Amino acid sequence: MSIAPFTIESQYLDDSRNAIRQRVIPWFALIKSGLLTNDEANRLEFLGRVTTEKDFGKIIPEIDLYTTTAFSLLSKITRDDIIKYLLNLILDLMTNLKEFQESLLSLNDVDTSLPYQTFLNHLNSNDEDIKLLVINNLAVLYLLKPITTNENKDGLLKLFDVLFSELINSSNLNLQNISVQVLSELLTIKNHRNIFWLKNNKFIPPLINLLKNKKSSLQVQYLTLLSLWLLSFNDKISTELPMNYNNLIKILVNISKDSIKEKIVRLSISILVNFINGNGYEQERIKVIKILLLNDSLSIIKNLNDRKWADQELIEDLAKMLEILNENYEKLTSFDEYLLELDSGVMTWSPPHRSKEFWSNYASKFKDQNYKLFKQLIALLNKIITENTNNKNLTNDQEKNLNKILSVICNDICQIITYVPEALAVLSKLDDSKAKIMELMTSKDVNLRYEALKTTQVLVAHAI
């Protein structure tokens, strides 16, 4: 007897599996179609009656025959009712019998695609029960025998794809819960994290959405954080994750501030600590620290540090973060703040934009590296105008937010050309940007109209 390395905890799935167990499958009717022999039908009928440890013991002497019988039929049958029955039966056997686990995995010695490919062939089924049982079986197999090299990554990537495209992105909260359970278990394997990261641009945004979604249960939030925490122990991932998805830092800070569950605060803080450890990536580490400081994390961490916690590691992580943030606070400049806003693409009316001192001191920096920052600002302007024009499904809040960003950008262009008139020649060569700014004077948003008018006046004045 043995216990599977992973069991999904879900009443939703348990109810489906119990209903499948109650079905009577006419095994002997399959003899005429050539799908089973008489002996194989007898074995499957007996397996359907196995419930006690004593019954499981009767299987062990002929375990390979029982394994081959069930698995061979699974690879041939097309009837959904029999497929889900076999998947459920195999999962029960893997959960309860170490010898069956070993026998099933030994098929890999005969064919390297087995036993995984037979399960993967059913992964795109339209039947939800089949899909969930395949996911559960594959998760157990990949935990029993992890993928150690990227050469055999395709099956695991396909499993990750289905987890995200059909479960995590589902509106069914039960499916979300099942998916993050599976994901957090699979990511306990170090090389699985590397394989997952190959498609991070597809997988990370849905996880961030789960953290932002107020309808997510505490358990889903915890398991989502656990998945990100496991990923953050990989040096490459812990560097790229906050750089490519810097809104995650603000989300983690807010979760730490607002959560009533210590284990959730613990994970959020631990992920941030892994980000700022930055082993071998000093430049990125400093940038994460700056993003933290600009999201008011210093005062938040001070407040958290003053609270009473039971978790000693959380206490130590908070003390470490507080020390690092205090050390870097005095080094933070208003230009750092501006660069972080520009890189994120989320421009707000923070103090630098309205400060004459800021533009007097730093406008010349927009000339550096062949106007690199100025061109980046213009590119952001064009991107948002395109997004605003092409997306007809924007909510009022989304449209208002985009207009606010455009207002800030217009203000900044106005300031840069005021202090660096030669930047006008650069603007004139970039994607009809002058014309686009002028068109913004007809916007329905009064603030955007004002900023576009002000900028247009400066453009005209310096063009004369």
N, C-alpha and C positions, 0 to 999 in steps of 0.2 A: 504493500500500500504506500501511497505517496500523496503529497498535496501539490497541486499545480503551483508554479512560481507566481501566478497572477490570477486573481478571480475578480471579475467585474461585480461591484456592489450596486445593483439596480433592481428595484422591485419591478420596474417596467420590463426589463429583460427576463427576470425570473418568471414572471407571469407567462410570457411567450414560451419560454422553455418548458414550463410545466404543462402547458397546453399541448405542445409537440409530443411530449412523453406519453400523453394519454392516447395518442392516435394508434390505431391498429393497422400495421402495414402487411398486406398480403404477400409475404415473401415467396411462398410457393407458387404463386401465380406468375412470378418472374422466371420460373424454370422453363416454361414453354417458349418464352421469347429468347432463351439462350443467355440471359443476363446472369443467371445463377445456376449452380449445380444443386442437387438435392442436399449435399453436405453443407454447402455454403448457406442455403436457406435455413437449415437447422441451426447453424451457428448464429446467424443474425436473429432468429427467433429467440434463441437463448439469451443473447446479449440484451434484448429488449426486456427480459425478465430479471436481469441482474440488478440487485439493490443492496445486498449485504456484503460484508467483508468475506464471508464464507463463499458466496457466489463468485466474487472476484478471484478468489483463490483457485477456483475450478478452471479459470481461463488461463492462468499462468503457464501450465505445461505446454499449451498449444498457442501461446500468445502470438507467434508470427502468423499462424493460419488465420486467427481472428482478425489481426491487423490487416493482412492482405485482402481478406474477404470484404471487410467494410470499406477499405480504401479503394480497392479495385472497382467496386460498384459505384462509389462516389465519382470516379473518373469517367464512368460510362453513362450513368443515368441522366435523364433529362426532365423527369417529373419533379416539380418543385416540392411536393409533399414528401417524397422520398429523400430528396437532397437535404431538406432541412432536418428530417429525422436522422439521417446519417451524420450530418454536421453536429447535431446535438449529442448524438451517441458518442461520436469520437471525442467531443469536448468532455463529456462525462468520464470517459475512460482515461483521458489524459489527466483529468483532475484527480482521479482516485487511484491510479495504478502506474507506479514508476516503470514497471516492465512494459506497459503499453507505450509510454513516452519513448523509451529506448528503442522499442521495436519500430515505432513510426519513424523516428529519426534515422534508423539504420537503412531505411529506403534510400537515403542520400548516398549510401555507398554503392548502390546499384545504378542510380541515376541522379546526377547532381542537381537536377531541377526539382527533385522530390524531397520532402512531401509538399513543399511550398506551392509549386505551380498548380497542382490540382485544386488547392484552395483558391489561389489567385484567379483561376478560370471562372470562379463563381462570384468574384468580388463585385462585378458590375451588374449583378442580378437586380431586377426591379422589385423583387420581393424583399421587404425590409428585414424579415426574420432571417432569411438566408444571408443577407449582407452583414447583419450584426453577428451572426454565428461564425461567418468566415473571418471577420475582424477579430473576434475573440480567439478563435483557433490559431490564427496567424500570430497574434500577440503572444500567446503561450509558447508557440514554436520559436519565435525570434528571441524570447527570453531564455528558453531552454538551450538554444544554440544561436547565439548572436551573430550578426554579420560582422566579420572581422576585417574585411577588405572592401574597398569601394568597387571591386570588380563584380561583386554579387549584390550590388546595391539596388537593382531595378525593382525587385519585388517589394523591398521595404519602402522605397520611394512611392510605389503604387499604393501601398497601404496608407502612407502619410497623405497622399493625394486624396484618397477617398475619405479619410478622416476629416479633412478640411473642407472639401467641396460638398460633402453630403451630410456630415454630422455637425461639425463645429459651426458651419454657416447656416445650419437649420434653425428654424424658429421653434422647433420642438426642444424644450429644456431637458427632457430625458435623454435625447440624443447628444446634446451638448455635454451633459454630465458623463455619459459613457465615453465619449471621445476624449475628454481631457484625462479621464482615468487611464485609458489606453496609452495616450501620448506620454503622460508623466512616467509611466512604467517603462516604456520603450526607451526614453531618454536617460534612464539610469545606466544604460550601456554607453560607454565613452564614444565608440566609433559610430553609434547610431546618431549621435549629435552632429558629427561631421557630415553624415549623409543627409540628415534633416536640413542642415545649413545650405546645402547645394541649391535648395529652392526656397530660401528664406524670404525672398520677395513675395512669394505666394503664401507662405505659412505664418509669418510674423504678424501682418496686419490683422487677420482674424483673431489672433490671441490678444492683441491690443484692444480690439473692439470688445472682446469678452470682459476685459478689465474695466472698460469705460461703461459697459452696459449695466445700468442700475437694476435690470431684471435678473441678472445673473445671481445664482445662489452663492452663499458664502463658500460652499464646497467647490463649486466651479471656479470661483475666484481664487481659492487656495490652490487648487490643482493647476490652474493656469500659471500662477506665480511659481509653483513648484517646477513646472516645465521650464520657465524662463531662468529660474535659479540654477537648474541643472545645466542649461546651456551656458550660463555665465561662468562656469568653471573651465571652459575652454578659452585660452588666452586670445585666440584669433576672434572667436565669436564675441567675447566680452568686450572687445575693442570695436568691432564692426556694429554690434547691436545698438549701442547708444548713439553711434555716429550716423547710422543709416535711418534710425527711428528715434530721433531725439525727443519727440513728444512723449516717449516712454518714460523718460526721466521725470518729467513733470507729473505724469500719472502715478508713478511709484511714490513720489514725494507726497502727493495728495492722499494716496491710500494709507501711507504711514501716519499721516496726520489725522485721518478721519476714522480709520477702522477701530472697531471695539474688540477685535479678536487679536490677542497677542501673537498667535502663530502667523497671522497674516502680516502684522507689522514686522515680525521677525524676518519673514521671507523678503518683504519689500526692501528693508534696510540691508539685508545680506546681499541682495542683487546689486544695490547701489555701491556697496563696499567692494564687491568684485569688479564693478566698472572702474572705480577709482584706484584700484590696485594697479591696473594697467601694466602688467608685467611685460617689459620690453617695448611698450608703446607710450612713451612719456608725453609726446605731443598730444595724443588723443586723450590721455589721462587728464591733462591740464584742461583740455576743452570740456570734458565732462564735469570737472570741478566748477568751471565758470558757469556752465549751464545750470548746475545745482544752485549756485549762489544767485543767479538771476531769477530763479524760481522761488526765492525767499526761503530756501532750505535751511539757512543758518539759524533763523529764529525758530523754525519748526523742529530742527534737530535739538536745539537748546531746550525747548519745551519737552520733547520726548525724553531727553537725557535726565530731566528733573523728575520724571515719573518713576513710580516703583514697578519694577518688572521682576518676574520670577525666572525668566530665561537669562542665564549668565552670558551666553554668547551674544544675545541682543544687547545687553548692557555694555559689553566690550566693543561691539560694532558701533554703537551710538557714540561712545567715548572716542573711538578712532575717527569717526566721521567729523565729530565736533572739532577735534584737534586739526584735521586737515583743512576743514573749511575756514577756521579762524586764521590759519597760517596764510591762506590764499586771499582772504577778504580784502586786505589792503592793496593787493597787487591788481585788483580788478579795475579797469578803466572804463569810461563811458564808451570808448571806441570798441573795446571787447564786447560790450553789451550790444552795440550796433551790429558788429560782425555776426554775432550769434543770431540776431533777428534776421539778418539778410540770408544767412545760410539755411535757416529754418523755413524761410519763405513766409513767415507769419510776422508781418510788420505791424507794430502797434504804436500808439502815441506815447511812447516812453520818453523820458526827459531829453535825450540827445536830439530828437527831431526838432524840438522847439527852441533849442539852446543856441543863441548866437555864438557863445564861447565855443561850443562843440564844433560848429561849422568853421569858425575862424581858425581853430587849432587843427582840424582834421580834414577839411575839404581837399587839401592838396594830396592826401593819401589816395584819393580816387583816380589820380593820374598814374600811380605806380603800376609797373608791369603792363605798360601799354593800356592803361585805363581798365584794368581787370575788374575792379570792384564796380566801377561805373557801368561797364557792360553787363555785369551780373545783375545789377539793379534794373537795367533796361530789359534784360531777358525775363526777369520776374514780372515786370509790367506787361510785356507781350503775352506771357503765359497766362496770366490772370485774365486779361482782356479776352483771350481766346476761350478760356474756360467759361467765362461769364457769358460769352456770346453763343457758344455751342451747346451748353447744358441748359436745356429748357425745363429741367425738373428741379431746379434749385428752390429750396425753401426760402421764405422771406429772411430768416436769420442768416442762411448761407449767403444770400445775395448781399445783405447788409454787411456781412463780414468781408466779403470780397471787395465791396466798394470802399470799406474803411482802409483796407490794405492799399488799394489804388490811390486813395487820398494821401496816405503817408508817402507813397512812392513819388507822387507828383510833387509834394512838398520838398522831398529830398533832391529831386532833379532840379527844382527851382533854386535850392540853396547851393548845390554844386556848381551850376552854371553862373550863379551870382559871384561866387568866389573863384571859380576856375572857368572863365568865359570860353577858353579854347575847347572845353568839353562839348560845346555846341556842335562843333564839326564832327565829333564822334557820333553824337546822337543823330545827326542828319543822315548818316550812312547806315543806320541800323533799322532795317525792316519797317520803314515808314513810321517810325516811332513818333516823330513830331506830329504827323497827321493824326495818329491815334490819340495822342494827348489832347489835341484840339477837339477831337470828336467827343471826348469825355465832358466837354463843356455843356453838352446837351443831355447829360445823365439826369435821371429822375432824382438822384440823391443830391440834396442841396450842398452837403459838405464836399462831395466829390466835384460838383460843378465849380465851387469856389476855388478849390486847390488847382483844378485844371485851368481855370481862368488866370489865376495868379501865375502859374507856370508858363502859360502861353504868352502872357505879357512880358515875362523875362526873356523868353525865346525870341519874341519879335524885337525887343529892345536891343538884344545883343546881335541880332542878325543885320541890323541897320549899319 
